[in-house]
Amino acid sequence: MTTLRKELTAAGFGWNTGKIVCQIPKEISRLNSWPEDYNYFGFIELDDPVLDLEYNDGFRGSECPLFIANDKHYLYISGVYDGSTWVEKIKGKADLEHYTIPGVRIPMIGGE
């Protein structure tokens, strides 16, 4: 079990300069469901409870919250393989505003 806060910290996320967009489903137990099941698309505060929600990062079904984040130099996004999830760190930035539009799903690296 892990949390998004633990995983972002381990990846080196710059909490002082970072911004996070999260897509949160109507039922919090369905973290990785289809976009039409989501009722919040937007920036979250760095003390948001979704960052501390425990999820299983092992093989089975991906449970990591759908998120995309930038800090001063990097982009952070979920990686998934056969249900196992991790935080991927990529040099560069993304237009986080784009992912606040309802129906626009945050991408994940890898495949279920």
Phi and psi restraints in degrees (value plus and minus 20) as a CYANA .aco file:
   2 THR   PHI    -171.4  -131.4
   2 THR   PSI    -198.5  -158.5
   3 THR   PHI    -152.9  -112.9
   3 THR   PSI     140.9   180.9
   4 LEU   PHI     -83.9   -43.9
   4 LEU   PSI     -56.4   -16.4
   5 ARG   PHI     -81.0   -41.0
   5 ARG   PSI     -65.1   -25.1
   6 LYS   PHI     -82.2   -42.2
   6 LYS   PSI     -63.8   -23.8
   7 GLU   PHI     -88.7   -48.7
   7 GLU   PSI     -61.5   -21.5
   8 LEU   PHI     -84.6   -44.6
   8 LEU   PSI     -61.3   -21.3
   9 THR   PHI     -81.9   -41.9
   9 THR   PSI     -65.3   -25.3
  10 ALA   PHI     -83.8   -43.8
  10 ALA   PSI     -50.1   -10.1
  11 ALA   PHI    -100.6   -60.6
  11 ALA   PSI     -27.6    12.4
  12 GLY   PHI      72.7   112.7
  12 GLY   PSI      -0.4    39.6
  13 PHE   PHI     -75.9   -35.9
  13 PHE   PSI     112.8   152.8
  14 GLY   PHI    -103.4   -63.4
  14 GLY   PSI      71.9   111.9
  15 TRP   PHI     -81.5   -41.5
  15 TRP   PSI     -45.9    -5.9
  16 ASN   PHI     -95.9   -55.9
  16 ASN   PSI     -47.9    -7.9
  17 THR   PHI    -137.4   -97.4
  17 THR   PSI     -24.3    15.7
  18 GLY   PHI    -101.5   -61.5
  18 GLY   PSI     136.2   176.2
  19 LYS   PHI    -153.6  -113.6
  19 LYS   PSI     122.7   162.7
  20 ILE   PHI    -149.7  -109.7
  20 ILE   PSI     113.3   153.3
  21 VAL   PHI    -129.3   -89.3
  21 VAL   PSI     114.0   154.0
  22 CYS   PHI    -151.0  -111.0
  22 CYS   PSI     123.3   163.3
  23 GLN   PHI    -130.1   -90.1
  23 GLN   PSI      97.6   137.6
  24 ILE   PHI    -133.2   -93.2
  24 ILE   PSI     105.8   145.8
  25 PRO   PHI     -94.4   -54.4
  25 PRO   PSI     141.1   181.1
  26 LYS   PHI     -78.2   -38.2
  26 LYS   PSI     -60.2   -20.2
  27 GLU   PHI    -125.8   -85.8
  27 GLU   PSI      92.4   132.4
  28 ILE   PHI     -80.3   -40.3
  28 ILE   PSI     -41.1    -1.1
  29 SER   PHI     -94.0   -54.0
  29 SER   PSI     -28.5    11.5
  30 ARG   PHI    -134.4   -94.4
  30 ARG   PSI      39.6    79.6
  31 LEU   PHI     -78.4   -38.4
  31 LEU   PSI     -54.2   -14.2
  32 ASN   PHI    -136.0   -96.0
  32 ASN   PSI      45.2    85.2
  33 SER   PHI    -130.4   -90.4
  33 SER   PSI    -193.7  -153.7
  34 TRP   PHI     -90.5   -50.5
  34 TRP   PSI     132.0   172.0
  35 PRO   PHI     -75.1   -35.1
  35 PRO   PSI     -54.1   -14.1
  36 GLU   PHI     -88.8   -48.8
  36 GLU   PSI     -33.8     6.2
  37 ASP   PHI    -105.5   -65.5
  37 ASP   PSI     -22.6    17.4
  38 TYR   PHI    -115.5   -75.5
  38 TYR   PSI     123.3   163.3
  39 ASN   PHI    -140.5  -100.5
  39 ASN   PSI     -19.9    20.1
  40 TYR   PHI    -156.7  -116.7
  40 TYR   PSI     104.4   144.4
  41 PHE   PHI    -149.5  -109.5
  41 PHE   PSI      83.9   123.9
  42 GLY   PHI     156.6   196.6
  42 GLY   PSI    -198.7  -158.7
  43 PHE   PHI     -88.6   -48.6
  43 PHE   PSI     122.9   162.9
  44 ILE   PHI    -137.2   -97.2
  44 ILE   PSI     133.5   173.5
  45 GLU   PHI     -95.0   -55.0
  45 GLU   PSI     137.1   177.1
  46 LEU   PHI     -92.8   -52.8
  46 LEU   PSI     -25.0    15.0
  47 ASP   PHI    -129.2   -89.2
  47 ASP   PSI      -4.9    35.1
  48 ASP   PHI     -83.3   -43.3
  48 ASP   PSI     116.3   156.3
  49 PRO   PHI     -81.0   -41.0
  49 PRO   PSI     -43.6    -3.6
  50 VAL   PHI     -82.2   -42.2
  50 VAL   PSI     -46.9    -6.9
  51 LEU   PHI     -88.9   -48.9
  51 LEU   PSI     -41.7    -1.7
  52 ASP   PHI    -129.8   -89.8
  52 ASP   PSI     -10.8    29.2
  53 LEU   PHI     -93.7   -53.7
  53 LEU   PSI     101.8   141.8
  54 GLU   PHI     -94.0   -54.0
  54 GLU   PSI     118.7   158.7
  55 TYR   PHI    -162.3  -122.3
  55 TYR   PSI     139.7   179.7
  56 ASN   PHI    -105.9   -65.9
  56 ASN   PSI     101.4   141.4
  57 ASP   PHI    -120.2   -80.2
  57 ASP   PSI     -13.7    26.3
  58 GLY   PHI    -106.4   -66.4
  58 GLY   PSI    -198.7  -158.7
  59 PHE   PHI     -86.7   -46.7
  59 PHE   PSI     110.1   150.1
  60 ARG   PHI     144.2   184.2
  60 ARG   PSI    -120.0   -80.0
  61 GLY   PHI    -142.8  -102.8
  61 GLY   PSI     122.5   162.5
  62 SER   PHI     -87.7   -47.7
  62 SER   PSI     111.2   151.2
  63 GLU   PHI    -141.9  -101.9
  63 GLU   PSI     -24.0    16.0
  64 CYS   PHI     -81.0   -41.0
  64 CYS   PSI     116.3   156.3
  65 PRO   PHI     -76.8   -36.8
  65 PRO   PSI     123.1   163.1
  66 LEU   PHI     -92.1   -52.1
  66 LEU   PSI      99.1   139.1
  67 PHE   PHI    -168.1  -128.1
  67 PHE   PSI     140.8   180.8
  68 ILE   PHI    -165.9  -125.9
  68 ILE   PSI     118.7   158.7
  69 ALA   PHI    -162.5  -122.5
  69 ALA   PSI     131.7   171.7
  70 ASN   PHI    -145.6  -105.6
  70 ASN   PSI     126.8   166.8
  71 ASP   PHI    -144.5  -104.5
  71 ASP   PSI    -178.5  -138.5
  72 LYS   PHI     -79.0   -39.0
  72 LYS   PSI     -55.2   -15.2
  73 HIS   PHI    -147.3  -107.3
  73 HIS   PSI     -33.5     6.5
  74 TYR   PHI    -150.0  -110.0
  74 TYR   PSI     138.8   178.8
  75 LEU   PHI    -127.6   -87.6
  75 LEU   PSI     118.8   158.8
  76 TYR   PHI    -143.3  -103.3
  76 TYR   PSI     114.5   154.5
  77 ILE   PHI    -171.8  -131.8
  77 ILE   PSI     137.9   177.9
  78 SER   PHI     -92.0   -52.0
  78 SER   PSI     119.9   159.9
  79 GLY   PHI    -131.6   -91.6
  79 GLY   PSI     125.2   165.2
  80 VAL   PHI    -164.2  -124.2
  80 VAL   PSI     117.3   157.3
  81 TYR   PHI    -163.8  -123.8
  81 TYR   PSI      98.5   138.5
  82 ASP   PHI      32.7    72.7
  82 ASP   PSI      16.3    56.3
  83 GLY   PHI      70.3   110.3
  83 GLY   PSI     -40.5    -0.5
  84 SER   PHI     -95.4   -55.4
  84 SER   PSI     112.8   152.8
  85 THR   PHI    -142.1  -102.1
  85 THR   PSI     134.4   174.4
  86 TRP   PHI    -173.6  -133.6
  86 TRP   PSI     152.4   192.4
  87 VAL   PHI    -120.5   -80.5
  87 VAL   PSI     103.7   143.7
  88 GLU   PHI    -116.4   -76.4
  88 GLU   PSI     115.3   155.3
  89 LYS   PHI    -132.6   -92.6
  89 LYS   PSI     105.5   145.5
  90 ILE   PHI    -148.9  -108.9
  90 ILE   PSI     113.2   153.2
  91 LYS   PHI     -84.0   -44.0
  91 LYS   PSI     108.4   148.4
  92 GLY   PHI     106.4   146.4
  92 GLY   PSI    -191.3  -151.3
  93 LYS   PHI    -157.9  -117.9
  93 LYS   PSI     143.2   183.2
  94 ALA   PHI    -149.3  -109.3
  94 ALA   PSI     138.0   178.0
  95 ASP   PHI    -100.2   -60.2
  95 ASP   PSI      72.2   112.2
  96 LEU   PHI     -83.2   -43.2
  96 LEU   PSI     -49.9    -9.9
  97 GLU   PHI     -74.3   -34.3
  97 GLU   PSI     -57.6   -17.6
  98 HIS   PHI     -76.0   -36.0
  98 HIS   PSI     -55.2   -15.2
  99 TYR   PHI    -106.1   -66.1
  99 TYR   PSI     -13.8    26.2
 100 THR   PHI    -113.9   -73.9
 100 THR   PSI     -22.8    17.2
 101 ILE   PHI    -100.9   -60.9
 101 ILE   PSI     101.2   141.2
 102 PRO   PHI     -73.7   -33.7
 102 PRO   PSI     114.6   154.6
 103 GLY   PHI      75.0   115.0
 103 GLY   PSI     -37.8     2.2
 104 VAL   PHI    -107.8   -67.8
 104 VAL   PSI      91.3   131.3
 105 ARG   PHI    -104.5   -64.5
 105 ARG   PSI     117.0   157.0
 106 ILE   PHI     -89.0   -49.0
 106 ILE   PSI     108.4   148.4
 107 PRO   PHI     -94.3   -54.3
 107 PRO   PSI     139.5   179.5
 108 MET   PHI    -143.8  -103.8
 108 MET   PSI     126.3   166.3
 109 ILE   PHI    -104.5   -64.5
 109 ILE   PSI     119.6   159.6
 110 GLY   PHI      80.1   120.1
 110 GLY   PSI    -172.1  -132.1
 111 GLY   PHI    -177.1  -137.1
 111 GLY   PSI     130.5   170.5
